[in-house]
Amino acid sequence: MMTDSKTVLVTGATGYVGGRLVPRLLEKGYRVRCLVRDPSRLEGRAWLNRVEVMEGDALYPETLVQAMQDVSIAYYLIHGLQGGKVNAERDLQVARNFAQAAEDSGVENIIYLGELVDPTANLSPYLRARHETGYLLRYGKVPVTELRAGMIVGSGSALFEMIRYLTEREPLLVCPAWFYSEAQPIAIRDVLSYLIAALENKECKGRVIEIGGPTRLTYADMLQGYANERDFKRVLIRTPFYAPRLSAYWVHMVTPIHWRVVLPLIEGLNAKLIVRDDAAKKLFPEIQSIDFQTAVHLALGRIQRDNVETSWSDALVTALGDFKPYEFKIDEGMYIERRQVLLDLKPEDVFRSYSGIGGQRGWLYMDWAWGLRGWFDKLIGGVGIRRGRRHPDEVHTGEALDFWRVETVEKNTRMRLLAEMKVPGKAWLEFESQPKEDNKTLFTVTAYFASDGFAGFLYWYAMWPFHKFLFDGLTNRLVSRARVLSHSY
């Protein structure tokens, strides 16, 4: 536990690892300062009001010196892949700036999360830059603890998402040679444990420490491990071809991950990504890394549990004028389709509008389509749409509403419905009415779908074209009804 009043600086707080490290540091009692290029990207984080946020760019030394004032430990979590392209010289210049600013500001230690690589191998430009970043940081006068991590397994990580989508959607996989290179994947929770332990353990100052999970696996092993967790049967056909760029394009086509994001990961598998010394075990004997199968089980649990709140943690709407009329994305395996309208109405009027849909009142737009979906659901053994609702205007958590179950009701703020019709996965429909400045209300309609394998993938994209008409129309009709209700007092 930190006893002095100095601050811990976290760079990369908007990223995958940094965004999870900050709350862990706060739980430990540390004072945290985040250096980000765009502070708005931190809006909606539950811990935002507990940290100091400074706007700056590590390419400009003056912002670094300012950010490091009164800082004891500085985490270097700046990722070298920016805008989808690798620029090695820029990344190395950032490392030089960081090392010099740390020296000028009296920082006691830099903790750098690097890549587990074989430096004797023919590394890709991205991995070579990551390796040389550690060298340039250590070249300065401030002691550096470099943790070289294997591929990170966790809900939302590039590795986990690639495994998830390939296994869910491809019953038969033709596997390039990189599928069979050995790696030592590590769970995100263990990476975070090492990052915090490195801050508290003075013996690791100035050390390069390789960290990985307890087992060596090929990428093919990981896919089969995921398949076993989901009770899938998958057939892998081995080929002698490496073809990293072609593989990246293939992943791009069948998963939501862009080829530029996945290409460095695939290129890294050209060599063995394994731990070659036991320094981590000697320095941090208290950390008992979990195995790959356990890491996959924990990551999958976030989707398989009925409580899907964990995948909605990043608030997209943070201030007046920052709303998006339409957005579609795939986040941690969840398909999310969102519509937003800024209204000159009170939240309670908007809430009265959407909390009164269904039953005898119907669904306001293309009601015949909702009825047809309910009829088809009844035909295949589902609950159908004829259950109606208990009261035309009042709604309570847990009650039935046509072929939905009311999962959450927050008066004047939110209503979330869980689909009970037969679908290959789990589906939710959520309505929100958030008060904004100048007596305005942001009205949001969001459809969520957690796919159950390839059938769910086909179902979502078969229904997606109809959503444009159905949900656009529903949103507009609910807005019209809210306007009528606002004059009904």
Residue pairs with C-beta under 8 A, 6 or more apart in sequence:
1 28
1 29
1 200
2 8
2 28
2 29
2 30
2 31
2 72
4 72
5 31
5 70
6 31
6 70
6 71
6 72
7 30
7 31
7 32
7 33
7 52
7 70
7 71
7 72
8 25
8 30
8 31
8 32
8 33
8 71
8 72
8 73
8 74
8 75
8 199
9 33
9 34
9 35
9 67
9 68
9 71
9 73
9 74
9 75
9 107
10 18
10 21
10 22
10 25
10 32
10 33
10 34
10 35
10 75
10 77
11 18
11 34
11 35
11 58
11 74
11 75
11 76
11 77
11 78
11 98
12 18
12 75
12 76
12 77
12 78
12 79
13 19
13 21
13 22
13 34
13 35
13 36
13 42
13 51
13 77
14 36
14 38
14 41
14 42
15 77
15 79
16 152
16 154
16 156
16 157
16 188
17 77
17 113
17 152
17 188
17 191
17 192
17 195
18 34
18 75
18 77
19 45
20 188
20 192
21 75
21 77
21 192
21 195
21 196
22 32
22 34
22 45
22 47
22 51
23 46
23 47
24 192
24 196
25 32
25 196
26 32
26 47
26 50
26 51
28 196
30 199
31 52
32 50
32 51
32 52
33 51
33 52
33 53
33 54
33 67
33 71
34 42
34 51
34 52
34 53
34 54
35 54
35 56
35 58
35 63
35 64
35 67
36 42
36 53
36 54
36 55
36 56
37 55
37 56
37 57
38 55
39 53
39 55
40 318
40 319
40 322
42 48
42 53
43 315
43 318
43 319
43 322
44 313
44 314
44 315
44 316
44 318
45 313
45 314
46 313
54 63
54 66
54 67
55 63
56 63
56 64
56 66
56 67
57 63
58 64
58 78
58 94
58 97
58 98
59 90
59 93
59 94
59 97
60 97
61 97
61 100
61 101
64 97
64 98
64 101
65 101
65 104
65 105
67 101
68 74
68 101
68 102
68 104
68 105
68 107
69 105
71 105
71 107
72 107
72 108
72 109
73 107
73 108
73 109
73 110
73 111
73 199
74 98
74 102
74 107
74 109
74 110
74 111
75 110
75 111
75 112
75 113
75 195
76 95
76 98
76 110
76 111
76 112
76 113
76 133
76 137
77 113
78 94
78 98
80 86
80 87
80 88
80 91
80 126
80 129
80 130
80 133
81 126
81 260
81 261
81 264
82 90
84 258
84 260
84 261
85 260
86 125
86 126
86 129
86 264
88 125
88 126
88 128
88 129
88 132
91 129
91 130
91 133
92 129
92 132
92 133
92 136
94 133
95 132
95 133
95 136
95 137
96 136
98 110
98 137
99 110
99 136
99 137
99 139
99 140
99 142
100 140
102 110
102 140
102 142
103 140
103 141
103 142
107 142
108 142
108 143
109 142
109 143
109 144
109 145
109 199
109 205
110 137
110 142
110 143
110 144
110 145
111 144
111 145
111 147
111 195
111 198
111 199
112 133
112 134
112 137
112 144
112 145
112 146
112 147
113 147
113 149
113 191
113 195
114 130
114 131
114 133
114 134
114 146
114 147
114 148
114 149
115 127
115 130
115 131
115 148
115 149
115 268
116 148
116 149
116 150
116 184
116 210
116 211
116 212
116 273
116 274
116 275
117 123
117 127
117 130
117 131
117 148
117 268
117 271
117 273
118 271
118 272
118 273
119 131
121 270
121 271
122 270
122 271
123 131
123 268
123 271
124 264
124 267
124 268
124 270
126 263
126 264
126 267
127 264
127 267
127 268
134 144
134 146
134 148
134 208
137 144
137 146
138 144
138 146
138 206
138 208
143 205
143 206
144 206
145 198
145 204
145 205
145 206
145 207
145 209
146 207
146 208
146 209
147 191
147 194
147 195
147 198
147 209
147 211
148 208
148 209
148 210
148 211
149 186
149 191
149 194
149 211
149 212
150 183
150 184
150 185
150 186
150 211
150 212
150 213
150 273
150 274
150 275
151 159
151 183
151 184
151 185
151 186
151 265
151 268
151 273
152 159
152 160
152 185
152 186
152 187
152 188
152 191
153 159
153 160
153 185
153 186
153 187
153 188
153 213
153 292
153 295
153 296
153 299
154 160
154 187
154 188
154 189
154 295
154 299
155 298
155 299
155 300
155 302
155 303
155 310
155 311
155 332
155 333
156 331
156 332
157 188
158 257
158 261
158 262
158 265
159 185
159 222
159 265
160 296
160 299
161 255
161 256
161 257
161 332
161 333
162 251
162 255
162 257
162 262
162 265
163 219
163 222
163 223
163 226
163 296
164 226
164 333
165 254
165 255
165 256
165 257
165 333
166 173
166 223
166 251
166 254
166 255
167 223
167 226
167 227
167 230
167 232
167 234
168 230
168 232
168 451
168 453
168 454
168 456
168 457
169 254
169 255
169 453
169 454
169 457
170 234
170 254
170 454
171 232
171 233
171 234
171 235
171 454
172 234
172 235
172 237
173 223
173 234
173 235
173 236
173 237
174 237
174 239
175 220
175 236
175 237
175 238
175 239
176 239
176 241
176 242
176 243
176 244
176 246
176 247
177 239
177 240
177 241
177 242
178 219
178 242
178 244
178 247
178 266
178 269
178 270
179 218
179 219
179 220
179 223
179 236
179 238
179 269
180 218
180 219
180 220
180 238
181 218
181 219
181 269
181 270
181 271
181 272
181 273
182 216
182 217
182 218
182 272
182 273
182 274
183 216
183 217
183 218
183 219
183 222
183 269
183 272
183 273
183 274
184 212
184 213
184 215
184 216
184 217
184 273
184 274
184 275
185 212
185 213
185 217
185 222
185 292
185 295
186 211
186 212
186 213
186 289
187 213
187 289
187 290
187 294
187 295
187 298
188 295
189 290
189 295
189 298
190 211
190 213
190 287
190 289
190 290
191 211
193 284
193 287
194 209
194 211
194 280
194 284
194 287
197 204
197 283
197 284
197 286
197 287
198 204
198 209
201 283
201 284
203 283
204 283
204 284
207 279
207 283
209 279
209 280
209 283
210 275
210 276
210 277
210 279
210 280
211 275
211 280
211 289
212 273
212 274
212 275
212 289
213 289
213 290
213 291
213 292
213 295
214 289
214 290
214 291
215 291
215 292
216 274
217 225
217 292
219 269
220 236
220 238
221 292
222 292
223 234
223 236
224 234
224 236
225 292
225 293
225 296
226 296
227 233
227 234
228 293
229 293
229 296
229 297
229 300
230 300
230 453
232 453
242 270
244 263
244 266
244 267
244 270
245 259
245 263
247 266
248 259
248 260
248 262
248 263
248 266
249 259
251 257
251 259
251 262
251 266
252 258
252 259
252 262
255 262
256 329
256 330
280 287
290 298
302 310
302 311
302 332
303 311
303 332
303 333
303 334
303 450
306 407
306 418
306 426
308 334
308 426
308 428
308 448
308 450
311 331
311 332
311 333
311 334
312 448
314 331
316 324
316 327
316 338
317 323
317 324
317 340
317 434
317 442
317 444
320 342
320 436
320 437
320 438
320 440
323 340
323 342
323 442
323 444
324 338
324 340
325 339
325 340
325 341
326 338
326 339
326 340
327 336
327 337
327 338
327 340
328 335
328 336
328 337
328 338
329 336
330 336
333 450
333 451
334 448
334 449
334 450
335 447
335 448
335 449
335 450
335 451
335 460
336 446
336 447
336 448
337 446
337 447
337 464
337 467
337 471
338 444
338 445
338 446
338 447
339 444
339 445
339 446
339 471
339 472
339 475
340 442
340 443
340 444
340 445
341 442
341 443
341 475
341 479
342 436
342 440
342 441
342 442
342 443
343 350
343 440
343 441
343 442
343 443
343 479
343 482
344 439
344 440
345 440
345 441
345 482
345 483
345 486
346 439
346 441
346 486
347 412
347 413
347 433
347 434
347 435
347 441
348 412
348 433
349 441
349 482
349 483
349 485
349 486
350 433
350 441
350 443
350 478
350 482
351 411
351 412
351 413
351 415
351 433
352 393
352 482
352 485
353 478
353 479
353 481
353 482
353 485
354 415
354 431
354 433
354 445
354 478
354 482
355 393
355 395
355 409
355 415
355 431
356 392
356 393
356 395
356 481
357 363
357 364
357 478
358 388
358 389
358 401
358 402
358 404
359 388
359 389
359 392
359 401
359 402
360 388
360 392
361 392
362 370
363 370
363 474
364 473
364 474
364 477
364 478
364 481
365 470
365 473
365 474
365 476
365 477
366 469
366 470
366 473
366 474
369 466
369 470
370 385
370 402
371 385
373 385
373 403
373 421
374 384
374 385
374 386
374 402
374 403
374 421
375 384
375 385
377 383
377 384
377 385
377 403
377 421
377 422
378 384
378 385
378 386
380 422
381 422
382 403
382 420
382 421
382 422
383 400
383 403
383 420
383 421
384 403
384 421
385 402
385 403
386 402
387 400
387 401
387 402
387 403
388 400
388 402
389 395
389 399
389 400
389 401
389 402
390 396
390 399
390 400
395 401
395 406
395 409
395 415
396 406
396 409
397 406
397 407
397 408
397 409
398 405
398 406
399 405
399 406
400 406
400 420
401 417
403 419
403 420
403 421
404 417
404 418
404 419
404 420
404 429
405 417
405 418
405 420
406 415
406 416
406 417
406 418
407 416
407 417
407 418
407 428
408 414
408 415
408 416
409 415
409 416
412 433
413 432
413 433
413 434
414 430
414 431
414 432
414 433
415 430
415 431
416 428
416 429
416 430
416 431
417 428
417 429
417 430
418 426
418 427
418 428
419 426
419 427
419 428
419 429
423 449
423 456
423 459
424 451
424 452
424 453
424 455
424 456
424 458
424 459
425 449
425 450
425 451
425 452
425 456
425 459
425 460
426 449
426 450
426 452
427 447
427 448
427 449
427 450
428 446
428 447
428 448
428 449
429 445
429 446
429 447
429 448
430 444
430 445
430 446
430 447
430 448
431 443
431 444
431 445
431 478
432 442
432 443
432 444
432 446
433 441
433 442
433 443
433 444
434 441
434 442
434 444
435 441
436 442
443 475
443 478
443 479
443 482
445 471
445 474
445 475
445 478
447 467
447 471
449 456
449 460
450 456
451 457
451 459
451 460
